[in-house]
Every structure is written in structure tokens, then in C-alpha cells.
């Protein structure tokens, strides 16, 4: 707004609206109260046309203001050419575009939908579509039909129960299917995370078989302490050399203390808009700075609610699969030395987070494990398309990268020479 009349008109209308429950004043009231305001009756131009003209002018003014601003010159001097052109400038101009864009189309009609719907159905049937991915466990895939682009999945477990191993197992499965995966690991550093991935890869490849006939991977603790020797070390170096070409899919990793780690939802949206990402993992969700940022609606937990809704929108707008992890707190039970702890899958009321975060999930996946017994369980706490109360017991030997379904039928019989 470049005239005093424009500014005075805007100020009067907004103040009137605030004082009168959102209502706007009549043209006669504005004319009487704002000196210099000129009312033009019976404007016949379409609203969309007028809005486009105003916003088009606004976009030009915003670009002019950008080039004249001290921030533009400062960023030009402070950033490298690549950072300035590929990161900062697109981020700013995208913000201008979003604020000044006009959507003239209300939605897609059934005539427009039917062709693309049939095409997507045939792609899914033939396995060509990248809109759906299998889970690592066949019974879970059968129950929820897989992970779908545009949907959000929550993973919850108590601290120290192997939640990150489950997440890495899911990521390994996606990468094997050719998915490109972005991981933001806010609590685990790169070396530790990749060490677990290597154990899982080698376990899936069944690199070793122990005296009990169990197929195992490279010991994770020995990777962490750099004490691999003999055959395990040989397999480790062999796998490490081929690591970047091992998967059909591609991993984009940001770990704790990584200088490239980004923590805002604006960053995530920009990263996904670059294209090429099929799935994104936030481990944990409260690693985002937005969760503790400005309280958007002035209510308790308002910033977390806003962050959850924004995350859901980003996943939908970019048509990727979204995963987040949250920690549950299950009431501790005292046990005698002879007692055996039962696996106890957490429920949604045991997760101390915004209810909105739980609401956005298509499925809430709960997880528990008893590592010393080699057992784990995965379940569905919430399912929009059914599946609630589903439980699947798993073999869990985390140090050897094993997290898989219990073998049945011929596989078990073979071990016992039946």
C-alpha cells in the first residue's frame, strides 16, 4: 500500500472487523470515516481477475523490495554462490509466490479423475507405482496394505526398547524396494546409525549362521568399538565398499551433530520440493524446532498442534510417505529375579505429546522388545482402515541386526531335522 488513503482504509476496515465480531463495514461507513476514500459502485470484473491484478502487482513490489533490502546484499556476500542460488534465493522467491498465487480451479471433476485413477490402479497392479511400499513384515503388510504416499505413520515405543532399530529396519526395506528416503535422526549420530544399518543389511543377507542355526548379521557392538576381526571384519569391509551401490533406492541422511541437519518444517518442505524423495523419517518428531516454537493458537501445546498439522500438509502436498517417532511412557512394574517381563505394547494415551500428532497418523505402530530374550512385538494401536489390535511377535537380536518374523512350517522343521 503506497498511499496514505490505502493505509488508512485498510486500518479502518481491520479495526472495525476486530471490534464487530469479524463483520466488515458498509461502503457508506468507509466513505464517511476515511477521508479521500473513493467508492466505485457496481464493479463488474470477476473477483479472480481483480485478485490476480492486485497480487501480481504485490509480487512485483515484493521482488523490488527484496533486491533493495540490506538482507539481499548481506546474503549475497555471506553465502557461497551455490548456497545463495540453490537454497536462499529459491526459498525467498517461493515465499513470495505462495503469498501472491491465485487458484482459479475449485477441484478436479470425476471426468478428470477417472483417467488418472485407472492409470494409477494399473500401475499399482503391475508394481510400477511408487505410491505404495511394502512393510518389512508380510503379516503387517497384509493387515494395512503397506505404506502409502501422502499418508503419515507414527512409531511409538518406550525409551531403550529398540524403536530406532525398527525404524532402520523399515528404511532398509524401503531402500531395497527402490525408494529414496530422507532421514532426520535428531538423537543418533551418523556413525552409530550406519553401524546399525550395516548389521541389518548383513542380517538380511544372512552373512553368518550360529550354532543354533540362527542367521545373523555383523555384530553391531564390535562395529561401534572397532573390534571386528577375521571373517566379520572381511564381510564388514566388503559391505562398506559396496554400500553406496548396494540399494536400488537412495538414502539422504541427516544425523545428530551434522552441520547439514535442518530442524524446521520450512526446511523440510523445501527439501521435499526439490523432488526425488519418496519417504521421510523424523526421529523423533520433537526434534523439530517448530514443536517448541511460537504458540500459533495461544493454547497449551499449540505450537506442537500446529507443527503436527503442518507436517501432515507437507507430506500430502509433496505426495511422500511420512514417518515420525515418539516416546511412550509405560507404568513400570517391579519384578522379582525369577519373574519374566511380558511385552507390553504402548497405547496412544501413554504418549506424552499433542493429541493432534496422533490424529494425523493413518496408522500408529507400537513396538516393544525384551532384548535379552530375543523377542519383540509390533502392533497397530490405531488404524484408519482397520487393523487395530493387530499383534505380530518377532525375533529380535539387535546386536546382530536381526528383527524379523518368527520362522514357521518347513523352515523350523528343517532346523530340527524333521
N, C-alpha and C positions, 0 to 999 in steps of 0.2 A: 504494500500500500504506500503510494508515493505522494499523496496529498493529505493535508490536514482534515479535509472533509471525509475522505475514505476512512482515516483512522478514527475520527470522532463517530462516524456511523457504526463502524464495527464495535467500538467500545460501548456505545449506547445499546445496541441490539444484544450483545452478550450480557451486559449488566441487567437489562430488562428480563432476559431469559432466566438468569440466576435468581432474580427476585420474584418471578412469577411461575415457578414450577416447570420451567422448560418451554413455556409458550413464547412466541415471537410477537413483537408489536405490529400493529397495522401500519400501512404505508403512511396514513394520515398522521399517526403519532410520531413516526420518524421524521416526517417533513416538518412537523411543528417543533420538535425538540432539537433537531440538528440543523444548525444554520449552514446554508449552502447546499443541503441535500436536494437533489432534483429527482423527482419520481417520474418514471416513464411508464405510462399505462399501457395495458394490453400488448405486452411483448409477445410476438407470435413465434419467435425462434424456438427450436427444440431445446429442452434443458441440457441434453447431452452435448449439443453444439456449443451452447454458452459455456458449459463447464470445461469443454475441451479448449476453447479460446482462452479462458481465464487461466487454466492450468498450463497451457502451452506458454503463455506469457510468463507465468510464475517460474516455469522450468528455465527459461532463458535468463531471468533475473537471478535465479539461484546459481547458475553457471557463471554469470558475470561476477557475482559476489564471491564465488569460490576463487576465481582467478585473481581477484583484487585483495583477497584476505591474506593476513600475515601467516596463517596456518599453511596455505598452499606453498608459499615460498620457503617456510621453515621445513616442511616435509620434503620438498624438493632438494634442499640442502642436506638434511639429516639422513634420509634413506638412500639406499643404493638405487640405481636406475631400475633394476629388476623389481625390487620391493615397491618402489613408487608406482611403476606402470602396472604390475600384475596384482598387487594387493591393495595399496591405499587408494589409488585413483578409481578403480572399479567399485570399491566399497562405497566411496563418496557419491559417485555418479549413480550407482544403483539406488542409493537412498533418495536421491533427487527424483529418479524415475518412478520409484514406488509411490512417492508423495504426489506426483503430478500425473500419474497414469489414469486413463478413463476406460472403464469397462462398459462397453455398449451392449454386450451379449449377456442375456439373463442366464442361460444354461444350454445344455445340449438336448435336442429333441430325440425321441425314440427313433426317428428316421436316421438321424446322425449316429445314434448309439449302436444300432443293430449290426452294422457292418463291422465296426471295430470290435464289438463284443464277440461275434462269431470268429473273427481272426484271432483274438486272444484265446478263445476256447480251444481252437485247433492247435495253437502254439503250445498251450499247456498240455494238451493231449499228447502231442508229439515230443514234449520235453524241451522245446525250443525257447519257451518263455522264461525270462529271468524275473518273473513276478512271484514265483513260489519256490521255496527251497525246503529240502528235507531236513528234519532234525537229526541228531546223531543216533537216535534210538527208534527203531522201526515201530514199536508199540505206541510211542509218543506221536510219531508222525501220523500213524493211523488214527489216533484219537483227535488230533487238532488239525490234521491235513497238511501240516507243515507251517513254515514261516512265510508270511505274505507281505509283499511290498506295500507300503502305506500304512501298515499296522505297527503297533508298539507292543513289546513284550517285556514284562518285568520279571526279574530273577531275584528271589529273596531267600536269605538263609542267615543263621546266626554267624557271628564272627568266628573265624577259625574252623569252619566246617567244610571248607573246600569249594566255596562259591566261585572263586576265581578259576579253579580247575574246571568246573562245569562250563564257565564262560569260554575258556580256551578250547575246551572240547567242542563246543558249538562252533567256534570260529574255525577250528581245524576242519570240521565237517563242511562249512560253507566254502572255505578255500578249495577243498577237494572237488566241490561242485562247480568251480569256476567263478565264484562270487568275488567281487572286490570289496574289501572290508576295511573300514576306518575304526580304529580302536583308540579311545582316550582312557588310559589306565592311570587314574589320579593317585593311586596308593601303592602301585608296584612299579619298580624301576625296570628299564628295558632288559638288563641282563637277567634278572630274576624271571621276568615274564617269558623271555625267549627260551630260557633254560627249561621251563615247564612245557613250552610248546615242543621243544626237541624231544623231551621224554614222551609226550603224547604221540608225536609223529612216529617215533620208533616203536611205541607200543602197538599202534595201529598196524604197522608193518611187521609186527611180531618178530623183532630182532633177536630176542632171547627166549628160551624156554627153561624154567627152573625145574628142580627135582620133582615138584608136584604136578608138572605138566602145564603150568600156567604160562601163558605167552606174555612177555614183559618188554618194557622199553628200557632205554638207558637211564640208570639211576640219577634222579634229579639232584639229590644232595651231593653226589660226587661231582656233578657239573658245577654246582654252586661253590664247592670248596676247592675246585680244580684238582681233584684227586683221582681222576679216571686213569686206569692203567689197562694194558693188554687189549683184549677184544673190545671191551666197552669204549676205550679210547679210539681204537681204529674205526668203529662204527660211528662214533661221535664226529671225528674229523671228516669222514666220508659224507655224512649227512650235512655237516656245516658247509662244505664246499659246494654242495648241490642245493643249498637251502633256497637261494633266490630263484631257482628254476624248478623247484620241487612241485609247487602247486599250480594248477591251471588258473586259479584266481590270484589276486594281488593283495598284499597286506600293507596298510598305511598305519603306522604305529606312533602314538604319542604317549610317552611314559612319564612317570614321576621324575621331577628334576630336569626334564627335557627342555632345552631353551625354546624349542618349537611348539611346546604344549600351549594350546589355547583353551580358555576357560569360559567363554561367553557363548550364548546361543546365537548371537550375531556372527561370531566366528564360525560356528558350526554351519549355519545357513550358507555363509559364503563358501565354505569348503565343499559343501554338497552341491552347490550351484555350479561348481566347476565341472560337474559331471563325472561319470565313470565309477561312482560308488554305489554299491548295491545294499550294503548293510552297515550300520554304525552302532558302536557299543560305548556306553558311558558307565564306567566302573570306578566309583559309584556315582549315582545321579547328583548327590550333594557335593560332588567335586566341582560342579559348575558355580561360578561366582554369582550367577543370576539368582540362585536359590536363596542367597542371603543378601540380595541387593535391595533396591528401592521397593518399598511396600506399595504395590500398584493400587490396591483397593482398600488400604487402611484397615485391614483386618488381621487378626493373628494368623501367621503363616501365609499372608497374602502374597509375598514375593515367591514363595515355593509354589503356590497355586498357579500364579502367573507363569512361572518357569515351566511347569508341567504342561499347561495349555499351549504355550509357545513351542515346546518341544514336539508335542503332538502335531501341531500345524506344520512345523518344519519337515517332519517325517512324511506327512501327507503331501505337502507341496512338492517335495523332491522325489516322491514315489520310491522310497527306500524302506528297508526293514529297520526298525528302531529297537534297540535293546537298552535297558538300564538295569543296574543292580542296586538293591537297598538292603540294609541290615535289619534283621528281625531280632527281637529280644524275647526268648522263651524262658518262662519261670524255671529256675534251677531246682533240681531235686537232689537231696542228699542221698548218697548210696553207700552201703557197706562195701567192704572189699570184695565180697563174693557176688554182689549184685551186678547185673548186666544192664546197661542203659539201653532203653528202647529208642529206636529212631523216632523223632518227633518232628514232623514237618510243620514249619511255622504257618500261621494263619495271618490273614491281612490285618486283623486287629492287633497283631503283635509287632507290626511295623510302625515305628515312630516317624511318620512322615506325613505330608499333606495327603488328605483323602483324594484329592484331585489327581495326584500321581498314580494312585492305584486305579482310579476310574478310567484313565486313558488307556490302560493295558487291555489288549484283546485277550491275552492270557497272562495270568500271574503264575509263574513257575516257582514252586517251593522246593527246597533242597535241604537234605541233612545227611550226615555221614558219621560212621564210627570207624575211624581210620585204623585203629589197632585190630579191629575185627575184619577189615577189608570189605566193609559193607557201606552202601549208600542208598538213598532213595530220592527219587524225583517225583513230584506230584503236580497236579493242577489245582490251584487254590481258587482261581476264577477263570471262567471260560465263556466268552460271549456266544460262542457257537456250540456250547455243551462241553463235556469233558471234565466238569468239576468232580472232585473226589477221586479222580484217576490217580493211581499209585503204581510206580514201577521200581522194583528193587534192582540194584546194580552192584557189580563187583567194583570195589574202589581200592586200588593200590597206588595212591597218589605219587609216591616216590618213584614208581616205575612207569608213570604215565598212563595207568590203566583206569578207565572209567567206562564200563560197558555193561550191557545186559548179561544176566546170568545165563550160562550156556545150558541148553536143554536137549533132550532127544538124543540123536546119534552122536553129537559132539561130546556129551557127558559119558555116554556108554563106551565110546572109544577109549576114554581115559582109564576106564576100569576093565578094559578087555572083554566087554560083554559081547 
